[in-house]
Amino acid sequence: MNSFVTYFSASGTTAKVAKKLAQAINAGSYEIKPQTPYTQADLDWRDKSSRSSVEMNDEACRPALADNDAAADIAAADVIFVGFPVWWYREPSIIDTFLEAYDFKGKTIVPFVTSGSSGIGSTGVHMQSVVGKGAKVLEGKRFSSGVSEDELKKWAQSLV
């Protein structure tokens, strides 16, 4: 199986896990970047007027991507790992923008998330509704920032 690792990382935690995963499964990787980067104030989940709070309260919100440079890598992969921090028990809106920007028909999408304490929530179900029936979204898994490459490799291998 040809795999590819994509990720959005607001604070660097998800990036660390994504890089370990890519290394563990010998896959390329791509960072999903918003056109307008998030500031610390944007990420303050306790502030109902913060950018992340406003975005997550509007399921139709689609923050713009900085680029669409992953098309060839996604087209060549069978399995696309999509990593992100859990926001309000689901994927951040930028992930929905990413999922709508590419053709995932015939692909398997595997979410992997980072969080201090939140579970993966309804992420897989919600992501499946975004990509539609042409792709298969697996349940995925939550990891701590200290996860080992070996643990990531074993998890990835258990999926196929």
C-alpha positions as CSV (number, residue, x, y, z in Angstrom):
1,M,0.0,0.0,0.0
2,N,1.3,3.4,-0.9
3,S,0.7,5.8,2.0
4,F,1.0,9.6,2.4
5,V,0.9,11.6,5.6
6,T,-0.9,15.0,5.7
7,Y,-1.3,17.1,8.8
8,F,-2.4,20.5,10.3
9,S,-0.6,21.6,13.4
10,A,-1.5,24.7,15.2
11,S,1.2,24.5,17.9
12,G,3.7,22.0,16.6
13,T,2.5,18.9,18.5
14,T,0.7,17.3,15.6
15,A,3.6,18.1,13.3
16,K,5.9,16.1,15.6
17,V,3.6,13.1,15.5
18,A,3.1,13.3,11.8
19,K,6.8,13.4,11.1
20,K,7.4,10.4,13.2
21,L,4.5,8.6,11.4
22,A,5.9,9.4,8.0
23,Q,9.3,8.2,9.1
24,A,7.9,5.0,10.6
25,I,6.0,4.0,7.5
26,N,8.4,5.5,4.9
27,A,5.9,7.9,3.5
28,G,6.0,11.4,2.2
29,S,4.3,14.1,4.1
30,Y,2.5,17.4,3.5
31,E,1.7,20.2,6.0
32,I,-1.8,21.6,5.6
33,K,-1.4,25.3,6.1
34,P,-4.1,28.0,6.4
35,Q,-3.8,31.0,4.1
36,T,-3.9,33.1,7.3
37,P,-1.9,31.4,10.1
38,Y,-3.5,31.0,13.5
39,T,-2.2,33.2,16.3
40,Q,-2.3,32.3,20.0
41,A,-5.4,34.5,20.4
42,D,-7.0,32.7,17.5
43,L,-6.6,29.4,19.3
44,D,-8.1,30.5,22.7
45,W,-11.0,28.0,23.0
46,R,-12.2,29.9,26.2
47,D,-12.8,33.0,24.1
48,K,-16.1,32.6,22.2
49,S,-15.1,35.3,19.8
50,S,-11.7,33.7,19.0
51,R,-11.1,32.6,15.4
52,S,-11.1,28.9,16.3
53,S,-14.3,29.2,18.3
54,V,-16.1,31.1,15.6
55,E,-15.0,28.6,12.9
56,M,-16.0,25.6,15.0
57,N,-19.5,27.0,15.7
58,D,-20.1,27.3,12.0
59,E,-19.9,23.8,10.3
60,A,-20.0,25.5,6.9
61,C,-16.9,27.5,7.6
62,R,-14.0,26.7,5.3
63,P,-10.8,28.7,6.0
64,A,-8.7,29.1,2.9
65,L,-5.6,26.9,2.3
66,A,-2.2,28.5,1.8
67,D,-1.7,26.2,-1.2
68,N,-2.9,23.1,-3.0
69,D,0.4,21.4,-3.5
70,A,-0.5,17.9,-2.4
71,A,-2.5,16.8,-5.5
72,A,0.1,14.5,-7.1
73,D,1.0,12.9,-3.8
74,I,-2.6,12.2,-2.9
75,A,-3.4,10.9,-6.4
76,A,-0.5,8.4,-6.1
77,A,-1.4,7.2,-2.6
78,D,-3.9,4.5,-1.6
79,V,-4.0,5.5,2.1
80,I,-3.9,9.1,3.3
81,F,-3.2,9.7,6.9
82,V,-4.7,13.0,8.0
83,G,-3.4,14.4,11.3
84,F,-4.7,17.4,13.4
85,P,-5.4,18.6,16.9
86,V,-8.9,17.8,18.2
87,W,-11.1,20.9,18.3
88,W,-14.5,20.6,19.9
89,Y,-14.4,16.8,19.6
90,R,-13.9,16.9,15.8
91,E,-11.4,18.0,13.1
92,P,-10.7,21.7,12.7
93,S,-12.5,23.4,9.8
94,I,-9.2,23.8,7.9
95,I,-9.3,19.9,7.6
96,D,-12.7,20.1,5.9
97,T,-11.3,22.7,3.5
98,F,-8.5,20.3,2.7
99,L,-10.8,17.3,2.2
100,E,-13.0,19.3,-0.2
101,A,-9.9,20.6,-2.1
102,Y,-8.8,17.2,-3.4
103,D,-10.2,14.1,-5.0
104,F,-10.2,11.2,-2.5
105,K,-12.3,8.8,-4.6
106,G,-11.1,5.2,-4.1
107,K,-8.8,6.3,-1.2
108,T,-8.7,5.3,2.4
109,I,-8.4,8.2,4.8
110,V,-7.1,7.5,8.3
111,P,-7.4,10.3,10.9
112,F,-4.8,10.6,13.6
113,V,-5.2,13.2,16.2
114,T,-3.4,14.9,19.1
115,S,-5.0,16.2,22.2
116,G,-4.1,16.8,25.8
117,S,-7.3,15.1,27.0
118,S,-10.0,15.0,24.4
119,G,-10.9,11.8,22.6
120,I,-11.3,11.5,18.8
121,G,-15.0,12.2,19.1
122,S,-17.1,12.1,15.9
123,T,-14.2,12.9,13.7
124,G,-14.4,9.9,11.4
125,V,-18.1,10.2,10.9
126,H,-17.9,13.9,10.2
127,M,-15.0,13.5,7.8
128,Q,-16.8,10.8,5.9
129,S,-19.7,13.2,5.4
130,V,-17.3,15.8,4.0
131,V,-15.6,13.4,1.5
132,G,-18.7,11.5,0.6
133,K,-19.1,7.8,-0.3
134,G,-16.3,7.7,-2.9
135,A,-13.7,7.4,-0.1
136,K,-13.5,5.4,3.0
137,V,-12.7,7.1,6.3
138,L,-11.5,4.9,9.1
139,E,-12.1,5.6,12.8
140,G,-8.6,6.8,13.5
141,K,-6.7,7.1,16.8
142,R,-5.6,9.8,19.3
143,F,-1.9,10.0,20.2
144,S,0.1,11.9,22.8
145,S,3.1,14.0,21.6
146,G,5.5,11.4,23.1
147,V,4.3,8.5,21.0
148,S,7.1,6.4,19.6
149,E,7.9,5.7,16.0
150,D,7.6,2.0,16.7
151,E,4.0,2.4,18.2
152,L,3.0,4.5,15.1
153,K,4.4,1.9,12.8
154,K,2.6,-1.0,14.5
155,W,-0.7,1.0,14.5
156,A,-0.4,1.9,10.7
157,Q,0.5,-1.8,9.9
158,S,-2.6,-3.0,11.8
159,L,-4.9,-1.0,9.5
160,V,-4.1,-3.0,6.3
